[in-house]
Amino acid sequence: METPNLTLENVEKIEKLFPNCVKETEDEEGNKVKKIDFDLLRAELWDKASVEWLDERYRLDWPWKKRSILKANTPITKTLRPVKEDSVDWDNTQNIYIEGDNFEVLKILQESYLWKIKMIYIDPPYNTGNDFVYNDDFSEDSEEYKERTEQDVEWYKMVKNTESNGRFHSDWLSMMYERLKVARDLLSNEWCIFISIDDNELDNLRKICDEIFWENNFVGNFTVENNPKWRKNSHFLSVSSEYCVCFAKDKNQGGFIENIAKDVSSLKIDSNGNYYSPGKRVIVWESSNDVVSYESEKHFSVYYNSDNNDIKIIKEKEINECNKSLLDSWYKRYISSDWENFLENSYTQTEFINIYNNDWLLFKENSIYEKDFNLNTRIKSIITDMEYQAIRDGKEVTFKIDVKTETAWKELKKLGIPFDMSKNHLFIKLLISLFEKDWIVLDFFSGSATTAHSLLQYNAEYNKNSQFILVQLPENLDDNLKTVQGKAKTTVKNWIKLCDSLGKPHLLTEIWKERIRRAAKKIKEETNADIDYWFRVYRVDESCMKDVYYHPSEAKQENLALFTSNIKEDRTPEDLLTQVILNFWLTLDLPIEEKKIWNNKVFYVAWNSLIACFDENIDDNVIDEIAKDEPIKLVFRDACFKNDAQRINVENKVKRVSPETIIKVI
Ligand SMILES: C[S@@+](CC[C@H](N)C(=O)[O-])C[C@H]1O[C@@H](n2cnc3c(N)ncnc32)[C@H](O)[C@@H]1O
């Protein structure tokens, strides 16, 4: 016989009274246990005499929040390595696909892309209890953490964040917080970040964004009806939508263009064949300034005869004194008033007559409106499917919004790629079309690369030149196969088959690079648009430099002989060039020309912005040739020179021809 566990019973009693004060967590053996949050319970039973609640303030806190802040601010020594064999049209494309952990990628890009990204769209794991998140081991101290982030061998191992995890929300919050904090620096002042999310973390996401981007910069939450057939997952309501949270970097500097085409059935057509709808009121009935002087340019009454489309303008002093003779001749009187006093019209008399002469006015019952020739209107905060005829470039075209997940997987199926969790590319295209100019769009949780597909489709349809940067973790599919179940298992098996058929390793990123290739080919065939369809691939790796480069004082005397070079042996000149580009805070889309000068390989990045040569023992003639091009920055490696004397000689030689050149030897 076992006596009842009284503690357990007591906890259950408290849970009934104060459910918020009891949290489910795991004990050391992994069993689920309930624990009381005594701080919260004390707050519930607050008694001024017994509780000092000194640390009370409005904010969202969670364990390891401070650690996230620290992590976001700590430098890392990783770099990117080009993967030319997976890239398409390397020399000409400006689109970038990066394989790696997005936190590291954001840190690596932080200086090169500072304030250069105009739009960030992300669709992070929603923390549904089934998501895989990167395995940040929070039990280690900061030294261990530093060691691991510099030397980790299982970097791409993801773990399932299940609700039984005692830090279920905290882990997710830390993961998002540190990434958003770095991402904010990349965003240019006039533009926005969009984050897809569902009910699981909407609330927490909004709070961390309020903190990182500031609540004044909150633009709005879009409600996206992506699942109109709804999920049968609730006893209360059928969830058919999710959200997209939008924050501006600086709300005072940005704004969306009107990107929703008007339904042609709501438009009228004038005698010049122009479509219009009723626009701004020019003779008003409220919300205008009082007329203080009857001589004001904005004070006048309008008499209009619809039979002959004639107007008469009169400056009147009494609101109730109409011009009887005009009224008797079938003129109608229009005034701006609040019924008792005259108000100012929207335009001056001269402007009004000009608009009238252009036939831009609509005379309605009580007011005069300006014709609105704008064929678009502003996006609404609820986004649902719609399809109708609209006018573009004078012609009727079909305008369609389709945000359904179902359409997305059908679309992917047509491309021969099995996946039913992708975002609809028309949804992201709609967000992209909120901005007018060409820009860089970054998606650092890019999954199936829908953002690339959307951007290419948008560029092709609207003749634009925007670029994408996508980041995705190269999850190991063989590892995934061991952990997933049910339908997901079949999907992963199909992905592995696809990788085999492409002759590629079993990595998730292989599937999504192929999606971009296939989507690009399809868009090219369908539109024949003259745009940049392709992309450069980069992969995150350890720095090209050996440890001794970063910590020379730590090198032991007996090991010095090992360091004939600062550079790791497996690194190619292209690897070195990429690291140098990033170290000089240049961007990854710049044109790179490879020249052969006197048998040496010399890289020209953006013409003479950066010239680099990493060959051993370079020829003096090469230096003369390079110097003539007056490089802004010139980079060599130690091994380029036979000895220090040659190195000094080379530097002097360059400086004589091109004194402004910044020379660096790595
Ligand atoms: C919800 S999915 C994005 C889906 C995507 N919008 C689409 O249309 O397919 C989130 C993606 O982020 C990736 N991911 C998760 N953690 C990551 C990390 N630390 N770095 C890079 N990618 C990560 C996951 O592998 C997953 O593919």
Ligand as a Chemical Component Dictionary entry (heavy atoms), coordinates in Angstrom:
data_LIG
# 
_chem_comp.id                   LIG 
_chem_comp.type                 NON-POLYMER 
_chem_comp.pdbx_formal_charge   0 
_chem_comp.three_letter_code    LIG 
# 
loop_
_chem_comp_atom.comp_id 
_chem_comp_atom.atom_id 
_chem_comp_atom.alt_atom_id 
_chem_comp_atom.type_symbol 
_chem_comp_atom.charge 
_chem_comp_atom.model_Cartn_x 
_chem_comp_atom.model_Cartn_y 
_chem_comp_atom.model_Cartn_z 
_chem_comp_atom.pdbx_ordinal 
LIG C1  C1  C 0  8.122  27.402 -41.404 1  
LIG S1  S1  S 1  9.458  26.961 -42.362 2  
LIG C2  C2  C 0  9.492  28.162 -43.635 3  
LIG C3  C3  C 0  8.597  27.803 -44.753 4  
LIG C4  C4  C 0  8.757  28.677 -45.952 5  
LIG N1  N1  N 0  8.214  29.989 -45.789 6  
LIG C5  C5  C 0  8.114  28.013 -47.153 7  
LIG O1  O1  O 0  7.299  28.610 -47.831 8  
LIG O2  O2  O -1 8.437  26.851 -47.364 9  
LIG C6  C6  C 0  10.826 27.401 -41.385 10 
LIG C7  C7  C 0  12.129 26.968 -41.998 11 
LIG O3  O3  O 0  13.171 27.530 -41.231 12 
LIG C8  C8  C 0  14.234 26.599 -41.177 13 
LIG N2  N2  N 0  15.027 26.905 -39.987 14 
LIG C9  C9  C 0  14.738 26.664 -38.701 15 
LIG N3  N3  N 0  15.727 27.084 -37.903 16 
LIG C10 C10 C 0  16.664 27.624 -38.717 17 
LIG C11 C11 C 0  17.919 28.229 -38.482 18 
LIG N4  N4  N 0  18.395 28.346 -37.272 19 
LIG N5  N5  N 0  18.605 28.681 -39.548 20 
LIG C12 C12 C 0  18.118 28.565 -40.813 21 
LIG N6  N6  N 0  16.935 27.981 -41.088 22 
LIG C13 C13 C 0  16.213 27.523 -40.046 23 
LIG C14 C14 C 0  13.569 25.245 -41.092 24 
LIG O4  O4  O 0  14.442 24.263 -41.598 25 
LIG C15 C15 C 0  12.343 25.464 -41.983 26 
LIG O5  O5  O 0  12.618 25.044 -43.277 27 
# 
loop_
_chem_comp_bond.comp_id 
_chem_comp_bond.atom_id_1 
_chem_comp_bond.atom_id_2 
_chem_comp_bond.value_order 
_chem_comp_bond.pdbx_ordinal 
LIG C1  S1  SING 1  
LIG S1  C2  SING 2  
LIG S1  C6  SING 3  
LIG C2  C3  SING 4  
LIG C3  C4  SING 5  
LIG C4  N1  SING 6  
LIG C4  C5  SING 7  
LIG C5  O1  DOUB 8  
LIG C5  O2  SING 9  
LIG C6  C7  SING 10 
LIG C7  O3  SING 11 
LIG C7  C15 SING 12 
LIG O3  C8  SING 13 
LIG C8  N2  SING 14 
LIG C8  C14 SING 15 
LIG N2  C9  SING 16 
LIG N2  C13 SING 17 
LIG C9  N3  DOUB 18 
LIG N3  C10 SING 19 
LIG C10 C11 SING 20 
LIG C10 C13 DOUB 21 
LIG C11 N4  SING 22 
LIG C11 N5  DOUB 23 
LIG N5  C12 SING 24 
LIG C12 N6  DOUB 25 
LIG N6  C13 SING 26 
LIG C14 O4  SING 27 
LIG C14 C15 SING 28 
LIG C15 O5  SING 29 
# 
